[in-house]
Amino acid sequence: MPTFIAQGCWTKDAVQGMTSNPEDRFGPVAELFESLGGRLLHWFMTTGEHDWLIIAEAPSHDVMMAAAAASLAGGGTSDIKTCAAFTAPEAKAIFENAGRVATAFKSPGLR
């Protein structure tokens, strides 16, 4: 199953609610992914530009986007960014494929 990384922020209301009533968010996020046929692997609170980061498996990009949309629709998250993640063997296969076709591809404006 493809692996995805997502980062996002909490809204002011979410932070106020979690400050008043702290909760472990792994369970609810795991349930969201399970309901879509995926699996939450890791959940982290982070510093910097984003408040949280997750690593999840999902059957497709569509499922990952559905999870993000459901999270946004709940009103407690914002600014979600997602990307696909590839293992070292997957990256090797990607570069092998690219190497196979790279010599035939001509970049625009270059001879």
TIMI-2910 file (N, C-alpha, C, CB; in pm, 1 decimal, decimal comma, always signed):
<rs>
+----------+----------+----------+----------+----------+----------+----------+----------+----------+----------+----------+----------+------+
!      n_x !      n_y !      n_z !     ca_x !     ca_y !     ca_z !      c_x !      c_y !      c_z !     cb_x !     cb_y !     cb_z ! resn !
+----------+----------+----------+----------+----------+----------+----------+----------+----------+----------+----------+----------+------+
!    +86,0 !   -117,7 !     +0,0 !     +0,0 !     +0,0 !     +0,0 !    +90,5 !   +123,9 !     +0,0 !    -97,8 !     -0,1 !   +124,2 !  Met !
!    +58,8 !   +224,9 !    -80,6 !   +140,9 !   +346,5 !    -83,8 !   +147,5 !   +416,0 !    +53,0 !    +85,8 !   +443,6 !   -188,3 !  Pro !
!   +261,3 !   +478,6 !    +77,6 !   +283,1 !   +553,1 !   +201,6 !   +273,9 !   +702,0 !   +171,5 !   +421,2 !   +517,9 !   +265,4 !  Thr !
!   +213,7 !   +775,6 !   +263,4 !   +196,8 !   +919,6 !   +249,7 !   +240,7 !   +989,7 !   +376,9 !    +51,0 !   +954,6 !   +216,7 !  Phe !
!   +287,0 !  +1111,9 !   +360,7 !   +319,6 !  +1198,9 !   +473,4 !   +228,9 !  +1320,2 !   +462,9 !   +472,1 !  +1240,3 !   +474,0 !  Ile !
!   +169,5 !  +1358,4 !   +573,6 !    +85,7 !  +1478,9 !   +575,8 !   +127,0 !  +1563,7 !   +695,0 !    -66,8 !  +1442,8 !   +583,0 !  Ala !
!   +122,9 !  +1694,5 !   +672,5 !   +150,1 !  +1791,0 !   +778,7 !    +36,0 !  +1891,1 !   +778,9 !   +289,1 !  +1862,4 !   +758,8 !  Gln !
!     +8,8 !  +1946,9 !   +894,8 !    -96,5 !  +2046,7 !   +901,7 !    -90,4 !  +2125,4 !  +1030,5 !   -231,2 !  +1981,5 !   +887,9 !  Gly !
!   -186,9 !  +2212,7 !  +1042,3 !   -197,6 !  +2299,6 !  +1159,2 !   -330,7 !  +2277,8 !  +1227,6 !   -181,2 !  +2447,1 !  +1119,9 !  Cys !
!   -334,4 !  +2310,9 !  +1355,1 !   -460,6 !  +2312,2 !  +1427,7 !   -519,2 !  +2451,8 !  +1422,1 !   -441,4 !  +2266,4 !  +1574,3 !  Trp !
!   -649,5 !  +2458,9 !  +1425,5 !   -715,2 !  +2588,8 !  +1433,1 !   -710,4 !  +2638,5 !  +1577,8 !   -862,5 !  +2580,1 !  +1381,9 !  Thr !
!   -739,5 !  +2766,0 !  +1596,9 !   -743,0 !  +2824,8 !  +1730,7 !   -843,0 !  +2749,9 !  +1818,3 !   -779,3 !  +2975,0 !  +1723,7 !  Lys !
!   -960,1 !  +2718,5 !  +1762,5 !  -1061,7 !  +2646,2 !  +1839,7 !  -1012,2 !  +2508,9 !  +1883,3 !  -1189,7 !  +2631,2 !  +1757,8 !  Asp !
!   -939,3 !  +2439,6 !  +1795,5 !   -887,1 !  +2308,0 !  +1830,9 !   -786,4 !  +2318,6 !  +1945,2 !   -822,1 !  +2241,5 !  +1708,7 !  Ala !
!   -698,3 !  +2417,6 !  +1938,2 !   -598,2 !  +2435,5 !  +2043,8 !   -666,7 !  +2469,1 !  +2176,1 !   -497,4 !  +2546,8 !  +2005,6 !  Val !
!   -767,4 !  +2555,9 !  +2171,8 !   -840,6 !  +2588,3 !  +2294,8 !   -908,3 !  +2463,7 !  +2351,6 !   -945,7 !  +2698,3 !  +2268,1 !  Gln !
!   -968,6 !  +2383,2 !  +2266,0 !  -1035,0 !  +2261,2 !  +2312,3 !   -938,1 !  +2160,2 !  +2369,5 !  -1111,6 !  +2198,2 !  +2199,6 !  Gly !
!   -823,8 !  +2141,2 !  +2303,1 !   -726,3 !  +2043,1 !  +2351,6 !   -654,9 !  +2092,2 !  +2476,4 !   -624,4 !  +2011,6 !  +2243,0 !  Met !
!   -643,8 !  +2224,5 !  +2494,2 !   -585,4 !  +2278,3 !  +2616,1 !   -679,6 !  +2254,9 !  +2733,5 !   -554,8 !  +2428,3 !  +2600,3 !  Thr !
!   -810,1 !  +2270,9 !  +2708,8 !   -909,7 !  +2248,0 !  +2814,1 !   -930,3 !  +2100,3 !  +2842,8 !  -1042,1 !  +2310,8 !  +2775,3 !  Ser !
!   -921,3 !  +2017,9 !  +2737,7 !   -948,0 !  +1875,0 !  +2750,6 !   -846,5 !  +1798,4 !  +2665,1 !  -1094,9 !  +1841,0 !  +2707,7 !  Asn !
!   -722,5 !  +1782,0 !  +2715,4 !   -618,6 !  +1714,2 !  +2636,8 !   -660,7 !  +1572,8 !  +2596,5 !   -487,9 !  +1708,5 !  +2716,2 !  Pro !
!   -621,4 !  +1534,9 !  +2475,3 !   -654,2 !  +1401,2 !  +2427,0 !   -542,9 !  +1348,9 !  +2338,6 !   -787,3 !  +1401,6 !  +2350,7 !  Glu !
!   -531,6 !  +1218,6 !  +2331,9 !   -437,6 !  +1151,1 !  +2243,4 !   -505,4 !  +1140,1 !  +2107,0 !   -395,5 !  +1008,9 !  +2299,6 !  Asp !
!   -453,7 !  +1207,4 !  +2005,6 !   -517,2 !  +1213,0 !  +1873,9 !   -485,8 !  +1092,3 !  +1786,2 !   -474,8 !  +1338,0 !  +1802,8 !  Arg !
!   -394,5 !  +1004,3 !  +1829,3 !   -361,0 !   +889,5 !  +1745,2 !   -485,2 !   +805,6 !  +1715,7 !   -253,5 !   +802,9 !  +1812,9 !  Phe !
!   -564,1 !   +774,3 !  +1817,3 !   -680,9 !   +687,6 !  +1798,5 !   -781,4 !   +741,3 !  +1697,9 !   -749,5 !   +666,9 !  +1929,6 !  Gly !
!   -828,7 !   +865,8 !  +1714,8 !   -925,0 !   +918,6 !  +1617,8 !   -871,1 !   +927,0 !  +1475,4 !   -969,9 !  +1054,5 !  +1660,9 !  Pro !
!   -743,3 !   +961,2 !  +1460,5 !   -685,6 !   +969,7 !  +1326,0 !   -670,7 !   +828,8 !  +1267,6 !   -547,6 !  +1042,8 !  +1329,3 !  Val !
!   -631,1 !   +733,1 !  +1350,3 !   -620,9 !   +594,3 !  +1304,2 !   -757,4 !   +543,3 !  +1257,4 !   -565,6 !   +503,6 !  +1416,7 !  Ala !
!   -861,6 !   +574,9 !  +1332,8 !   -997,2 !   +533,1 !  +1293,9 !  -1038,5 !   +594,4 !  +1160,9 !  -1098,2 !   +571,9 !  +1402,4 !  Glu !
!  -1002,4 !   +720,2 !  +1138,0 !  -1032,9 !   +785,0 !  +1011,0 !   -969,6 !   +706,9 !   +895,8 !   -983,2 !   +931,4 !  +1011,1 !  Leu !
!   -841,1 !   +674,4 !   +908,7 !   -774,1 !   +600,0 !   +801,5 !   -831,6 !   +460,1 !   +784,8 !   -624,7 !   +591,0 !   +829,2 !  Phe !
!   -859,2 !   +392,8 !   +894,5 !   -916,6 !   +258,9 !   +885,7 !  -1052,1 !   +260,7 !   +815,7 !   -930,8 !   +198,5 !  +1024,9 !  Glu !
!  -1131,9 !   +364,1 !   +840,3 !  -1264,5 !   +372,8 !   +776,6 !  -1253,3 !   +389,9 !   +625,5 !  -1344,5 !   +489,4 !   +835,9 !  Ser !
!  -1135,8 !   +434,2 !   +578,3 !  -1112,9 !   +454,0 !   +435,2 !  -1027,5 !   +342,4 !   +373,7 !  -1045,8 !   +588,5 !   +411,9 !  Leu !
!   -995,8 !   +241,4 !   +452,9 !   -916,3 !   +129,9 !   +402,4 !   -766,8 !   +150,7 !   +414,7 !   -950,1 !   +105,1 !   +260,1 !  Gly !
!   -725,3 !   +249,1 !   +494,0 !   -583,9 !   +277,2 !   +512,3 !   -538,2 !   +244,0 !   +652,2 !   -554,7 !   +421,5 !   +481,8 !  Gly !
!   -417,8 !   +289,9 !   +685,7 !   -362,1 !   +261,2 !   +817,9 !   -270,1 !   +374,8 !   +858,9 !   -285,8 !   +125,9 !   +818,6 !  Arg !
!   -291,9 !   +428,9 !   +976,9 !   -203,8 !   +530,2 !  +1034,0 !    -81,9 !   +459,4 !  +1093,3 !   -278,1 !   +616,0 !  +1142,6 !  Leu !
!    +36,1 !   +500,6 !  +1050,8 !   +159,2 !   +440,4 !  +1101,9 !   +217,5 !   +521,3 !  +1217,2 !   +262,2 !   +427,7 !   +990,1 !  Leu !
!   +223,2 !   +654,3 !  +1200,7 !   +282,5 !   +741,6 !  +1302,0 !   +207,6 !   +873,3 !  +1307,6 !   +431,7 !   +766,2 !  +1272,8 !  His !
!   +202,1 !   +930,2 !  +1426,1 !   +142,5 !  +1062,6 !  +1448,1 !   +238,4 !  +1139,1 !  +1538,4 !     -3,1 !  +1052,9 !  +1512,4 !  Trp !
!   +277,1 !  +1258,6 !  +1495,6 !   +370,5 !  +1340,0 !  +1573,3 !   +317,6 !  +1481,8 !  +1588,3 !   +509,3 !  +1341,7 !  +1506,8 !  Phe !
!   +336,5 !  +1539,8 !  +1705,4 !   +321,6 !  +1684,2 !  +1723,4 !   +457,6 !  +1741,6 !  +1685,3 !   +277,7 !  +1724,2 !  +1873,5 !  Met !
!   +458,4 !  +1851,5 !  +1610,1 !   +583,7 !  +1904,4 !  +1559,8 !   +597,6 !  +2053,5 !  +1591,1 !   +594,0 !  +1880,8 !  +1409,7 !  Thr !
!   +720,2 !  +2101,3 !  +1585,2 !   +746,9 !  +2243,3 !  +1599,0 !   +770,7 !  +2301,0 !  +1460,5 !   +868,4 !  +2269,3 !  +1692,3 !  Thr !
!   +765,4 !  +2431,0 !  +1451,5 !   +791,3 !  +2495,0 !  +1323,3 !   +663,2 !  +2536,4 !  +1253,6 !   +870,3 !  +2402,7 !  +1234,1 !  Gly !
!   +666,2 !  +2528,9 !  +1122,5 !   +554,6 !  +2576,2 !  +1040,1 !   +426,3 !  +2496,2 !  +1061,2 !   +593,1 !  +2571,2 !   +894,5 !  Glu !
!   +439,4 !  +2368,0 !  +1090,5 !   +322,6 !  +2281,3 !  +1107,9 !   +313,1 !  +2231,5 !  +1251,8 !   +329,1 !  +2161,9 !  +1010,9 !  His !
!   +190,9 !  +2202,7 !  +1294,3 !   +165,7 !  +2157,5 !  +1431,4 !   +173,6 !  +2006,2 !  +1446,0 !    +30,2 !  +2205,2 !  +1477,1 !  Asp !
!   +149,6 !  +1934,8 !  +1336,6 !   +149,0 !  +1789,2 !  +1342,3 !   +196,4 !  +1730,8 !  +1209,8 !     +8,6 !  +1737,1 !  +1376,8 !  Trp !
!   +239,9 !  +1604,5 !  +1216,4 !   +284,3 !  +1529,2 !  +1100,2 !   +236,1 !  +1386,5 !  +1118,1 !   +440,1 !  +1535,6 !  +1082,5 !  Leu !
!   +184,1 !  +1329,0 !  +1011,8 !   +145,6 !  +1188,0 !  +1016,6 !   +213,1 !  +1113,5 !   +902,6 !     -8,4 !  +1172,0 !  +1008,9 !  Ile !
!   +232,3 !   +985,1 !   +923,2 !   +275,9 !   +893,6 !   +818,7 !   +170,0 !   +784,8 !   +814,6 !   +422,1 !   +834,9 !   +845,5 !  Ile !
!   +112,4 !   +765,3 !   +697,0 !     +1,4 !   +671,3 !   +683,1 !    +13,9 !   +592,7 !   +554,4 !   -132,5 !   +744,7 !   +687,0 !  Ala !
!    -50,3 !   +478,4 !   +552,2 !    -66,4 !   +401,1 !   +429,9 !   -210,1 !   +417,5 !   +383,6 !    -30,5 !   +250,3 !   +451,7 !  Glu !
!   -226,9 !   +434,2 !   +253,9 !   -360,8 !   +446,9 !   +195,8 !   -360,4 !   +376,1 !    +61,6 !   -403,2 !   +597,2 !   +180,2 !  Ala !
!   -473,4 !   +318,2 !    +23,2 !   -478,4 !   +244,6 !   -103,2 !   -451,5 !   +330,8 !   -226,6 !   -612,3 !   +179,6 !   -117,4 !  Pro !
!   -475,3 !   +461,8 !   -215,5 !   -459,1 !   +548,8 !   -331,9 !   -446,1 !   +694,0 !   -287,2 !   -578,0 !   +532,7 !   -429,3 !  Ser !
!   -406,3 !   +777,7 !   -381,5 !   -402,1 !   +921,2 !   -354,5 !   -541,9 !   +973,4 !   -321,7 !   -343,5 !   +997,3 !   -475,1 !  His !
!   -643,0 !   +918,4 !   -388,5 !   -780,7 !   +961,5 !   -363,3 !   -820,0 !   +939,8 !   -217,5 !   -877,5 !   +886,4 !   -455,1 !  Asp !
!   -781,3 !   +826,2 !   -162,2 !   -813,1 !   +796,6 !    -21,9 !   -739,9 !   +893,3 !    +70,3 !   -775,7 !   +650,5 !    +13,1 !  Val !
!   -614,3 !   +921,9 !    +39,6 !   -538,4 !  +1016,7 !   +121,9 !   -603,5 !  +1153,9 !   +118,4 !   -392,4 !  +1026,1 !    +74,0 !  Met !
!   -647,4 !  +1195,8 !     +0,7 !   -712,5 !  +1326,4 !    -11,5 !   -848,0 !  +1327,1 !    +59,4 !   -730,3 !  +1363,6 !   -159,6 !  Met !
!   -918,2 !  +1215,0 !    +58,6 !  -1045,4 !  +1206,1 !   +131,4 !  -1021,4 !  +1220,9 !   +281,4 !  -1116,6 !  +1071,5 !   +101,3 !  Ala !
!   -915,2 !  +1160,6 !   +332,0 !   -882,2 !  +1174,2 !   +474,7 !   -851,1 !  +1319,6 !   +507,4 !   -762,1 !  +1083,9 !   +512,6 !  Ala !
!   -774,3 !  +1385,0 !   +422,4 !   -741,2 !  +1526,0 !   +445,3 !   -867,2 !  +1611,9 !   +440,5 !   -638,8 !  +1575,6 !   +340,8 !  Ala !
!   -953,6 !  +1586,3 !   +342,6 !  -1077,5 !  +1664,0 !   +330,8 !  -1166,9 !  +1643,5 !   +452,3 !  -1153,2 !  +1625,2 !   +203,0 !  Ala !
!  -1176,3 !  +1520,0 !   +501,7 !  -1257,6 !  +1492,6 !   +620,3 !  -1201,8 !  +1565,9 !   +741,6 !  -1264,0 !  +1341,3 !   +647,8 !  Ala !
!  -1070,1 !  +1568,2 !   +753,8 !  -1007,4 !  +1638,6 !   +865,3 !  -1035,7 !  +1788,1 !   +858,0 !   -856,4 !  +1613,6 !   +866,3 !  Ser !
!  -1021,1 !  +1845,0 !   +739,5 !  -1049,8 !  +1988,0 !   +722,1 !  -1196,8 !  +2019,0 !   +748,3 !  -1011,7 !  +2033,1 !   +580,7 !  Leu !
!  -1285,2 !  +1931,3 !   +703,2 !  -1429,3 !  +1953,3 !   +720,8 !  -1468,2 !  +1955,4 !   +867,9 !  -1508,8 !  +1845,1 !   +648,1 !  Ala !
!  -1391,6 !  +1887,1 !   +953,0 !  -1420,2 !  +1885,7 !  +1095,5 !  -1394,3 !  +2019,1 !  +1163,9 !  -1339,2 !  +1779,9 !  +1161,5 !  Gly !
!  -1315,6 !  +2104,6 !  +1099,7 !  -1292,4 !  +2238,5 !  +1153,0 !  -1176,8 !  +2252,1 !  +1249,7 !  -1413,0 !  +2284,3 !  +1219,4 !  Gly !
!  -1108,4 !  +2143,7 !  +1284,4 !  -1000,2 !  +2152,5 !  +1381,8 !   -862,1 !  +2160,7 !  +1320,9 !  -1005,6 !  +2036,2 !  +1472,0 !  Gly !
!   -854,5 !  +2141,2 !  +1187,5 !   -724,9 !  +2145,8 !  +1120,6 !   -728,8 !  +2245,4 !  +1005,2 !   -684,9 !  +2005,9 !  +1069,7 !  Thr !
!   -610,9 !  +2287,5 !   +963,9 !   -599,1 !  +2376,7 !   +848,0 !   -463,3 !  +2353,0 !   +783,2 !   -616,1 !  +2527,4 !   +889,4 !  Ser !
!   -446,6 !  +2408,6 !   +666,6 !   -317,2 !  +2408,9 !   +597,6 !   -255,0 !  +2269,9 !   +583,3 !   -221,5 !  +2498,4 !   +671,2 !  Asp !
!   -335,7 !  +2171,0 !   +546,6 !   -283,6 !  +2035,5 !   +531,4 !   -207,3 !  +2024,4 !   +399,8 !   -398,3 !  +1931,4 !   +536,8 !  Ile !
!    -88,5 !  +1967,5 !   +409,1 !     -6,4 !  +1938,8 !   +292,2 !    +23,6 !  +1789,5 !   +293,5 !   +126,1 !  +2024,2 !   +291,5 !  Lys !
!     +7,6 !  +1725,5 !   +179,1 !    +33,5 !  +1582,4 !   +170,1 !   +133,5 !  +1554,3 !    +59,4 !    -96,7 !  +1504,9 !   +145,5 !  Thr !
!   +205,2 !  +1445,1 !    +75,4 !   +293,9 !  +1399,4 !    -31,8 !   +308,0 !  +1248,3 !    -21,8 !   +433,8 !  +1469,2 !    -23,7 !  Cys !
!   +337,3 !  +1187,5 !   -134,8 !   +365,3 !  +1044,3 !   -137,6 !   +508,1 !  +1023,3 !    -89,8 !   +344,3 !   +984,3 !   -280,7 !  Ala !
!   +532,4 !   +912,6 !    -23,6 !   +665,8 !   +878,3 !    +24,8 !   +707,1 !   +744,5 !    -36,5 !   +669,2 !   +871,7 !   +181,2 !  Ala !
!   +835,4 !   +731,5 !    -65,8 !   +884,8 !   +611,7 !   -131,6 !   +998,5 !   +550,6 !    -51,3 !   +930,8 !   +643,4 !   -274,4 !  Phe !
!   +999,1 !   +419,6 !    -40,6 !  +1107,1 !   +348,8 !    +28,1 !  +1233,3 !   +352,9 !    -58,2 !  +1066,3 !   +201,4 !    +59,2 !  Thr !
!  +1345,8 !   +312,2 !     -1,2 !  +1471,1 !   +309,6 !    -76,8 !  +1459,7 !   +218,5 !   -199,9 !  +1586,6 !   +262,4 !    +13,5 !  Ala !
!  +1403,7 !    +97,0 !   -188,4 !  +1389,2 !    +14,0 !   -308,6 !  +1295,0 !    +77,6 !   -413,3 !  +1336,8 !   -124,7 !   -269,5 !  Pro !
!  +1189,9 !   +144,0 !   -367,7 !  +1099,7 !   +211,4 !   -461,4 !  +1172,0 !   +326,4 !   -531,2 !   +974,1 !   +263,6 !   -388,0 !  Glu !
!  +1251,7 !   +402,5 !   -456,0 !  +1327,5 !   +512,8 !   -515,3 !  +1426,6 !   +459,6 !   -618,3 !  +1401,7 !   +593,1 !   -406,0 !  Ala !
!  +1492,3 !   +349,3 !   -588,9 !  +1586,4 !   +289,3 !   -683,9 !  +1514,8 !   +254,9 !   -814,2 !  +1652,1 !   +162,7 !   -623,6 !  Lys !
!  +1396,1 !   +193,9 !   -803,8 !  +1318,7 !   +158,3 !   -923,4 !  +1276,9 !   +283,0 !  -1001,4 !  +1194,2 !    +76,6 !   -884,4 !  Ala !
!  +1243,5 !   +388,9 !   -930,0 !  +1207,0 !   +514,8 !   -995,5 !  +1325,6 !   +568,1 !  -1075,6 !  +1160,5 !   +619,9 !   -891,2 !  Ile !
!  +1444,1 !   +569,8 !  -1014,8 !  +1562,4 !   +620,3 !  -1084,1 !  +1603,5 !   +529,1 !  -1200,0 !  +1678,4 !   +635,0 !   -985,8 !  Phe !
!  +1584,5 !   +398,1 !  -1183,7 !  +1612,5 !   +306,8 !  -1294,6 !  +1520,4 !   +337,6 !  -1412,8 !  +1595,5 !   +159,6 !  -1249,7 !  Glu !
!  +1394,2 !   +358,3 !  -1385,0 !  +1297,1 !   +393,1 !  -1489,4 !  +1334,1 !   +525,6 !  -1554,6 !  +1154,5 !   +400,6 !  -1431,0 !  Asn !
!  +1368,4 !   +624,7 !  -1473,3 !  +1406,1 !   +756,2 !  -1526,0 !  +1530,6 !   +744,9 !  -1612,9 !  +1430,2 !   +856,2 !  -1410,9 !  Ala !
!  +1628,6 !   +667,6 !  -1569,1 !  +1751,5 !   +649,8 !  -1646,1 !  +1725,5 !   +585,3 !  -1780,8 !  +1850,4 !   +566,5 !  -1568,1 !  Gly !
!  +1628,1 !   +497,3 !  -1785,1 !  +1593,4 !   +427,8 !  -1908,6 !  +1538,9 !   +523,8 !  -2013,4 !  +1491,7 !   +318,4 !  -1880,6 !  Arg !
!  +1466,4 !   +628,0 !  -1972,0 !  +1402,6 !   +719,2 !  -2068,2 !  +1467,8 !   +857,1 !  -2074,8 !  +1257,3 !   +735,4 !  -2033,3 !  Val !
!  +1559,3 !   +886,5 !  -1983,5 !  +1616,2 !  +1021,7 !  -1974,5 !  +1689,4 !  +1064,1 !  -2101,0 !  +1710,9 !  +1029,7 !  -1857,4 !  Ala !
!  +1760,4 !   +974,3 !  -2165,4 !  +1837,4 !  +1013,0 !  -2283,3 !  +1748,3 !  +1048,1 !  -2401,8 !  +1932,0 !   +901,7 !  -2321,9 !  Thr !
!  +1628,0 !   +995,0 !  -2406,1 !  +1536,2 !  +1024,1 !  -2516,8 !  +1456,4 !  +1152,2 !  -2492,8 !  +1440,4 !   +907,1 !  -2537,7 !  Ala !
!  +1450,6 !  +1199,1 !  -2369,1 !  +1371,9 !  +1319,5 !  -2337,1 !  +1454,6 !  +1443,5 !  -2362,0 !  +1323,2 !  +1316,8 !  -2190,6 !  Phe !
!  +1396,7 !  +1539,0 !  -2431,5 !  +1464,6 !  +1666,6 !  -2457,5 !  +1393,3 !  +1775,9 !  -2381,7 !  +1468,9 !  +1699,3 !  -2609,7 !  Lys !
!  +1465,7 !  +1848,8 !  -2297,8 !  +1409,6 !  +1959,1 !  -2222,9 !  +1373,9 !  +2073,4 !  -2317,1 !  +1507,5 !  +2006,3 !  -2115,0 !  Ser !
!  +1271,5 !  +2152,3 !  -2283,8 !  +1232,2 !  +2260,7 !  -2372,9 !  +1343,1 !  +2364,8 !  -2389,1 !  +1106,2 !  +2327,3 !  -2320,9 !  Pro !
!  +1365,2 !  +2404,9 !  -2513,3 !  +1462,0 !  +2509,3 !  -2543,1 !  +1606,8 !  +2464,9 !  -2545,8 !  +1448,0 !  +2616,2 !  -2445,6 !  Gly !
!  +1631,5 !  +2337,1 !  -2517,3 !  +1768,8 !  +2286,9 !  -2517,0 !  +1789,5 !  +2191,7 !  -2634,4 !  +1801,1 !  +2215,8 !  -2383,0 !  Leu !
!  +1908,4 !  +2192,1 !  -2687,8 !  +1940,1 !  +2100,7 !  -2799,1 !  +2034,1 !  +1993,5 !  -2751,4 !  +2002,3 !  +2176,5 !  -2918,3 !  Arg !
+----------+----------+----------+----------+----------+----------+----------+----------+----------+----------+----------+----------+------+
</rs>
